Amino acid sequence: MKFITPLTENEQITLEEAYRNHPSFRSRQRAHALLLNNRRYTIAQMCKLFETRHETISAWVDQWELKGIMGVSDAPRSGRPATYTDEEQSRFLHHLDKNPHQIKAAAAKIEEETGKDAAIDTYKRILKKTVISGNVADIHSKPKEMRKPFKKIKPACHC
């Protein structure tokens, strides 16, 4: 049986906060597993609760012992660097706020300012990340399958 060393009060508070409020589902799940392990739940019991393999939960415990609270979060993943910096993305959103229906116009302005060329999908991803509520551009950034269909109104019969 594998158990973590008993948690200090500060560690327990930190894990409870991560379990309740961390933006990543995986991190919340790992924090929950560590709290349960501290209460002496076995890895086999947690495998049933989290519907995962024994090795996975064992790795979570090992990461906690090795890295502490940093072991709860995912490690950075490799990938293509972002086309636009955070500041450039906020400038794009600022341009879009002036004319919410004109994504391409805002894209043209930011391309002119930065000299960087990007596909329209890049700008849609920026919109998805920021979730501008109430903005028409937010609706158009969703895949077609996810958009709510408009109701068709049948004309009244004048018999």
N, C-alpha and C positions, 0 to 999 in steps of 0.2 A: 504494500500500500504506500502510496506516495502522497505526502501532505506537505504543504508549505510551512515554513517556520511561522509560529504564531504572529499575527499582525499587531503592530503597535496601534494605538488609538488614531494617530495621524494617518497611517497607511489605510486603516479601515475607512476613515472618513473620505480619503482621496478615492478609494475604490468605489465606495457608495456613490460619490459624486460622478465618477466616470460611468458607473452602471446606469445612473439615472439621466445624465445630461450629455454624454459624449456624442458628437455628431456622427460618428461611425458606428454602424450596427455591430461590426466585428469587435470593436473595442469594448462596447457595452457588454457583449456576450462574454468576452474574456474576463472583464472585471467581475461579472456576476459569477462566473465559474470559480474565480479565485476566492470570492467571498464565501461561496458554498464549500470550497475546499477547506477554508479556515474553520468552518463549522463542522468539519470532519465528514463531509460527504465523500464517498470514495469516487475514484475515477470511473468505475463501472456504473455507478448511479448517475453520475453526470453525463456519461455517454448516452444513457437513455433520455435524460432530460433535454439535452442539446441536440440529440439525434446526430451524433458525430462519432468518429472513431476514437479508440483509446489513445492512439498515438498523437492525435490532435490535441487532446486535453493535456496529455503528458507534456507536450511541447509548450503549451501555455504556462504550465507550472514551472517548467525549466526556464522559460524566458523571464518569468517573474523573479525567480531566484537569481538569475544572472543580471538582469537589467533593472529590476524594480518596476516602477510605474511606466517607464519607457518601453518595457516589454509588452504592455497592453496594446500599444498602438502598432499599426502596420509600419513596416520599414518603407522608405521611399522606393518607388518603382522606377525603373528606367523607362524611357520613352522619348519621343520627339520633343524638343524644347518648344515652348509656347511661341507663337508668332509674335504676339504683342505682349508687352509688359503689363503689369497691373495698372500703371498710370495711363498707358495708351488705351487700355480697355475702358477705363473710367472716362477718358476723353471721348471715346466712341459712344458710350452711353449718354454722355452729356450732349453730343450732337444729335443723338436719337431722341432725347427728351424734347428737343425743339420741334421736331417733326416725327412723331411716333410711327406714322404710316410709311415712312420712307427709309427703310433699312439700307437700300443701295446708295441713297444720297449721303447718309451718315458714313457708310463704308468708303465712299469716294473721298469724303473730306479727310478721314483718318489716313487713307492711303496717300493722299496729297501731302499731309503733314509729316508722315513718317517715312514715306518712300518705300513702304513695304506693301507688297501685293498679296492678297489672300482671297480664298474662295468665299462665297456667300455663306457656306456652311460654317466657316470659322466664326463669322459674326453671329450666326444663329446659336452656336455653342456658347458664345459669350453671353447672349441673352438668357439661355437656359440656366447658366450658372448663377446669374444674378436674380432671376425671377422678378421681373418688374411687374407688379400686380396692377391690373387695370389697363395695361398698355396693350394696344392692338398688336404691336410687334411680338409680344409674348405669345399671343395666340398663333401667329404665323410661324413661330419657331418650333412648334410642336409637330411631330410627324402627323401626316394626314389621318392615320388610323386613330390617333388619340384625340383629335378635335371633336367637339360635340357638334352633331349635325344640326342645321337650322330646321325649325319646324316649318312645314309647308302649310299655308293657310288656304283652305278650300273656300272658294267664293260662295257666298250665300245664294241659294237657289231663288230666283225670282219667277216663280211659276204663275 
